[in-house]
């Protein structure tokens, strides 16, 4: 069976996210390590890190993952925002290291008023600056494929490969694959042939060994829409068949998968519980 979990709230303490994941029968968990809408972050106390580690061990929750702030834009042409983003990414990695989280997911960024090529080069320069500042840190960055909305970069494997080609320590950078983003950017997960072709392209351009995490989200918008709108599993345009392909793919069996679907209730039950049940069914229904 695949390793399944979700992004969970750290309100009340990091360990609370692990407790909540365990209550819903999850194997893995993703968190923010700070307020996602602020640059500032209070230091992580040793006791907080110890509680988080203890909760992971107690509940046997593996592969903790953190997601960087959406404020970070390593593609920014504005020097002030770019430097702020580099500094913010350094903080994200340092916090992950304290909590024992091996990977931090980040969106490559948006080129805004510059060109695509300039934006991609800017991201690589940002990664180089982060790695230069943290030469010995163990926690690593995962570039996430995006839907390509607006001037967002990283919406195809070629763009991600271009960033890595200009990154001095590319061995310190992995990839996070998001089903909604990939579908919205034009990769069709519903058809078995196009699904398999997608992963062949991924392996050719990026290498499957670089894939470290998968976000499981259905899409409110259609194939190639370039619109990032997450939907509950089986209720969007990808549908159950697309997720069945992902969940039964033996080459992905060791890759942890995390829901990022809306946090709300479905007939008095958390949607996370409903989505987890659907994922388990699709993983073993055939």
ChimeraX attribute file (.defattr): number of C-alpha atoms within 10 A of each C-alpha:
attribute: neighborCount
match mode: 1-to-1
recipient: residues
	/A:1	11
	/A:2	20
	/A:3	20
	/A:4	24
	/A:5	30
	/A:6	27
	/A:7	24
	/A:8	22
	/A:9	20
	/A:10	18
	/A:11	10
	/A:12	8
	/A:13	14
	/A:14	24
	/A:15	21
	/A:16	17
	/A:17	23
	/A:18	33
	/A:19	19
	/A:20	16
	/A:21	26
	/A:22	20
	/A:23	10
	/A:24	16
	/A:25	15
	/A:26	23
	/A:27	23
	/A:28	23
	/A:29	29
	/A:30	27
	/A:31	20
	/A:32	22
	/A:33	25
	/A:34	22
	/A:35	14
	/A:36	15
	/A:37	10
	/A:38	11
	/A:39	16
	/A:40	11
	/A:41	14
	/A:42	7
	/A:43	9
	/A:44	15
	/A:45	10
	/A:46	11
	/A:47	9
	/A:48	15
	/A:49	20
	/A:50	16
	/A:51	17
	/A:52	22
	/A:53	19
	/A:54	14
	/A:55	19
	/A:56	23
	/A:57	12
	/A:58	12
	/A:59	16
	/A:60	14
	/A:61	21
	/A:62	18
	/A:63	22
	/A:64	24
	/A:65	25
	/A:66	26
	/A:67	22
	/A:68	24
	/A:69	22
	/A:70	14
	/A:71	16
	/A:72	25
	/A:73	29
	/A:74	30
	/A:75	30
	/A:76	26
	/A:77	19
	/A:78	14
	/A:79	9
	/A:80	9
	/A:81	16
	/A:82	21
	/A:83	17
	/A:84	17
	/A:85	24
	/A:86	23
	/A:87	17
	/A:88	23
	/A:89	24
	/A:90	19
	/A:91	19
	/A:92	25
	/A:93	26
	/A:94	17
	/A:95	22
	/A:96	27
	/A:97	18
	/A:98	16
	/A:99	23
	/A:100	18
	/A:101	23
	/A:102	17
	/A:103	26
	/A:104	29
	/A:105	24
	/A:106	23
	/A:107	25
	/A:108	30
	/A:109	26
	/A:110	25
	/A:111	25
	/A:112	17
	/A:113	12
	/A:114	14
	/A:115	14
	/A:116	17
	/A:117	13
	/A:118	14
	/A:119	26
	/A:120	27
	/A:121	21
	/A:122	23
	/A:123	31
	/A:124	24
	/A:125	20
	/A:126	24
	/A:127	27
	/A:128	18
	/A:129	18
	/A:130	20
	/A:131	22
	/A:132	12
	/A:133	13
	/A:134	14
	/A:135	9
	/A:136	8
	/A:137	15
	/A:138	16
	/A:139	22
	/A:140	19
	/A:141	26
	/A:142	26
	/A:143	23
	/A:144	27
	/A:145	27
	/A:146	28
	/A:147	26
	/A:148	22
	/A:149	16
	/A:150	11
	/A:151	17
	/A:152	21
	/A:153	27
	/A:154	26
	/A:155	25
	/A:156	18
	/A:157	18
	/A:158	14
	/A:159	18
	/A:160	24
	/A:161	19
	/A:162	18
	/A:163	23
	/A:164	23
	/A:165	14
	/A:166	17
	/A:167	21
	/A:168	15
	/A:169	15
	/A:170	18
	/A:171	10
	/A:172	17
	/A:173	20
	/A:174	23
	/A:175	24
	/A:176	24
	/A:177	19
	/A:178	23
	/A:179	26
	/A:180	32
	/A:181	32
	/A:182	26
	/A:183	29
	/A:184	29
	/A:185	24
	/A:186	17
	/A:187	21
	/A:188	22
	/A:189	25
	/A:190	20
	/A:191	14
	/A:192	13
	/A:193	10
	/A:194	13
	/A:195	16
	/A:196	15
	/A:197	15
	/A:198	17
	/A:199	16
	/A:200	14
	/A:201	14
	/A:202	19
	/A:203	15
	/A:204	12
	/A:205	15
	/A:206	21
	/A:207	15
	/A:208	17
	/A:209	9
	/A:210	17
	/A:211	20
	/A:212	22
	/A:213	23
	/A:214	20
	/A:215	24
	/A:216	28
	/A:217	27
	/A:218	29
	/A:219	28
	/A:220	19
	/A:221	19
	/A:222	17
	/A:223	21
	/A:224	16
	/A:225	17
	/A:226	22
	/A:227	21
	/A:228	19
	/A:229	17
	/A:230	20
	/A:231	21
	/A:232	22
	/A:233	26
	/A:234	20
	/A:235	13
	/A:236	18
	/A:237	19
	/A:238	26
	/A:239	17
	/A:240	17
	/A:241	15
	/A:242	22
	/A:243	23
	/A:244	21
	/A:245	18
	/A:246	22
	/A:247	24
	/A:248	17
	/A:249	13
	/A:250	12
	/A:251	11
	/A:252	18
	/A:253	14
	/A:254	12
	/A:255	17
	/A:256	23
	/A:257	28
	/A:258	25
	/A:259	25
	/A:260	21
	/A:261	21
	/A:262	14
	/A:263	13
	/A:264	11
	/A:265	12
	/A:266	11
	/A:267	7
	/A:268	7
	/A:269	10
	/A:270	14
	/A:271	18
	/A:272	26
	/A:273	17
	/A:274	15
	/A:275	20
	/A:276	20
	/A:277	15
	/A:278	17
	/A:279	23
	/A:280	16
	/A:281	13
	/A:282	20
	/A:283	18
	/A:284	12
	/A:285	10
	/A:286	7
